[in-house]
Structures are given as C-alpha cells and as structure tokens.
Amino acid sequence: MESILVVCIGNVCRSPVAEALLKRELPDKHIWSAGMGALVGEPAQPHAQEIAAEHGLDISAHRAQQLSGWMCTQADLILVMEAGHQRELQRLYPSAHGKIRCLGETGPGRHFDIQDPYRHPRDAFETAHAAMERGVAYWAPRIRRLS
C-alpha cells in the first residue's frame, strides 16, 4: 500500500489536514488529497492552517484540487471523512469500491464521521482536527502492516 488519497468536499478544511497528519506518520508513502466539490486553487482555510501549525504541521502551500477518476484508480486506499462520502464515491467510481474507507472507521463496529467545519467557528475546526488525529492513529499502523 503505497498511495493514499484523502477526500472531503472542498479540499480546504479536513482533507489537507488529514493528508498532512498521514504524511507525518507515513513519510515513505505517496499521500495526497482532493475534494468531491473542490474549491479549486484555494488554500486551506485559515483556522485549519492555524490549528495544524499548532500541531507542528505546515499546510500553507496546499491548494485545493478536484477529485477525478484517475486519482481513484491510482490510489491503493481512499480515505473519506463521512459515510455519505464513501457511498457517493462508491457510486461514482464502482471500480474503486473496495478501497474506499472512512478515516473514522476505527475497528469493527466503530465508526464516526468527521464533521465539516467549513464556515463554522474555530472550535469546529479543533473538533475536526482531533477526530482526524484519532483516525490517523488507527489507520497509520494498519497501513504500515499492509505495506
């Protein structure tokens, strides 16, 4: 498992942060992010950048990009933020069905959605960041074992 794609809606709040968290844990992997309805070319939201920086992550160079079929084909694993994203991507890209998983899927019968903090106060970004850290803490060792 060498290529991991992280997906949310706008690619300006959650997926850039999750991408950076995964890169820190899995520096030898190809990890990138995209949005299902990306705000193409936009940087990560200021609150996302601030909170990431407070946790030692620099996402200032990030620019949003639109998800496309070739990305789903190239990725070995696609991590999404919500169960609804998983269903939508499985519908849009049926050939990628088995490799689309939720970042908040942390074991059998354990699943949480990482809520979108876009246009919400800073505390929503803090909550999302903490949830992404939980998800990455679960997924990073699994990815290492599968590599």
C-alpha positions, 0 to 999 in steps of 0.5 A: 500500500503505497498511495493514499488519497484523502477526500472531503468536499472542498479540499480546504478544511479536513482533507489537507489536514488529514493528508498532512497528519498521514504524511507525518506518520507515513513519510515513505508513502505517496499521500495526497488529497482532493475534494468531491466539490473542490474549491479549486486553487484555494488554500486551506482555510485559515483556522485549519492552517492555524490549528495544524501549525499548532500541531507542528504541521505546515499546510500553507502551500496546499491548494485545493484540487478536484477529485477525478477518476484517475486519482481513484484508480491510482490510489491503493486506499481512499480515505473519506471523512463521512459515510455519505462520502464513501457511498457517493464515491462508491457510486461514482467510481464502482471500480474503486469500491473496495478501497474506499474507507472512512478515516473514522472507521476505527475497528469493527463496529466503530465508526464516526464521521468527521464533521465539516467545519467549513464556515463554522467557528474555530472550535469546529475546526479543533473538533475536526482536527482531533477526530482526524488525529484519532483516525490517523492513529488507527489507520497509520499502523494498519497501513504500515502492516499492509505495506 
